[in-house]
Amino acid sequence: MKPLFHPYFVKFIVYFNDNQDFFECHEVLEDYWNEVPYRTKEHPLTAYILLATGLYHWRRGNERGALRTLQKAERKMNDMAVQFPSFTEGIDYPNVYHHLQNSILSIKARQPFTAFPIIITDQKLEIAVKATKEQMNLLPRDSEFLLHKHKLRDRSEIIRLRDEKRRS
């Protein structure tokens, strides 16, 4: 299976393009990354994770965090098409990279948040994205919960696991 056809990456595209739920983009790609044997922070999925995280911060008004995160994403994505071409197949990767660079420039110029779509170039991937979207219950783009998800979600399980880890 091509890496971008993985069900988690397909969900990433749905969240990214449809309701711009960049927090969930990060979550599903982190789940995907956790499945990768011998994963490192240099894995190409981390570039997409950083892209989503940076856009989440920018939309929330955290320009400093957004800029730092998007610059890390840019460094990782810079040579991805050459080093990891399978992680660019099926989407208009040059367009994603171009928009990432424009986002960085916009933040530096103190421009307001601007989202952009990931353009799908593979018909089979497009079909997978549409089928997946039909099965998902997406929040509206202007949902307050979507904008501040990291603060408003139930974190009790995360805190419990963190406490267990500290005790062991």
N, C-alpha and C positions, 0 to 999 in steps of 0.2 A: 504494500500500500504506500502511495506517495505520502510524505509527511503532512502535507496540507490537507489531505483527504481524511485524516484521522478525525473521529467524531468530536474530540475536544477542540480541534482547530476549526472544524465546521461551526461549532457553537460559538467560538471566538468571533468568527466572521459575522454570524447573525447578531450577536451582541454589539459588535463594533459598528455595523452598518445600519441595523434597524433602529434600536433604541439608544445607541451610544452608551450602553452600560459598561463603561470602561473598568469598573470594579470587577464585574463578573468576567470580563475579558481576561483580566489578570488571574482570577480564580481558576477558570477552566484551563488556561495554559499552564498554570502551576501544577494542576492535576496531571496534565499531559507530561510535563517535564519530570514529575516525580515517577512516572512510569519508565523513563529512559534509563537503561542500564549505564552505569559509569557516567552519570550526568555530572556536569560541572557548570559553573557560572559562565563559561565560555560557549555553552551550547547555543545554537541559533534561536531556540525558543525563547531564551532570556531576552533577546532583542525585542521580540514582539511583546513580551511581558512588560519590559521597560517602556515601550511605546504606549501601551494602554495605561500604565501607571502614571506616566507623564501627562497624558491627556486628562486623566481623572483629576490630577492636582491642578492643572491649568484651569479646567472648568470651575473648580471650587475656589479659584482665586489665589492659590498658592503658587505664585509665579516662580519664586526661588526654587522650590522643590521640583516644579515642573521643568524648569530650565535644566537643572542638574540631571534629572532623570532622562529627559529627552536627549541631552548631549551624550549620555552613556549609551542610549539606544542608537544614536547616530553612529557612534564609533563601532558598535557591534554590527550594525547593518551596512556599514560602508563597503565592505568587500564580500558581503554574504552571497551575492549572485555568483561570485567566482569560487569562493571557498565552500559554500554549501548550496549549490544550485537547486537541490531537491527541496529546499525550504523556501524557494521563490517560485516554483512551478505552479501554475494554475491561477496566479494573480498577476496584476500589473505591478510588479515589484518596483520598477523605476518610479512609477507614480507614487507609491507609498513612501519611498525614500525622498522624493521631491517634496511631498507634503510634510514629511517629518522636518526637513530642512526649513521649509517655510514657517512651520510652527515655531521652531527655535527663533527665527528672525522676528516673528510676530511678538513673541514673549519679550525679547530684548527691546523691541520698539513699544512695549506696553500696549499692544493691541488686544482687543477682547478675544476671548476663546472662539476658535473656529474649528469645527469638526470636519472630517473628510471621510469619504468612503474608501473601502478596499475594493478595487475593481476586479471582478472575477473574469478570467480569460479562458477558463476551461469549462466546457458545457457540462461535463459530468460533475464538476465541483459546484457549478451553479444549481444543478438539480438537487444535489445533496444539501446545499444550503437552504433551498426552498422547502424541501421535505422536512428538514430539521426545524425550521422556523414554524411550520404548521403545528409542530408538536410542543412548542414552547409557549409559556405564558409570560409575555414580556411586559414590563412596566412601561408606562408612557415616558417619553423623553423628558418631560418637564416634572416628573415625579420628584418630590422632595426627598423621598427615601433613596431614590436612585442617585441623586446628587450628593448625599451625605451618608451613603451606605456603610462606610467603615465605622461611623460613629453610632448609627442607629440599629445595626443588626444585633442579633443575640450572640454574644461572645462567650457565653457560659462554658461551652464545650472547649473552646480554645484556651480559656483560663484554666480549666480543670486539667487539660493535657499539659500545659506549661507548668502547673504546680506539681504534677506527677513527675515530670522530667527533672525538676529542681530537687525533689526528694530522693531521686534514685542516683 
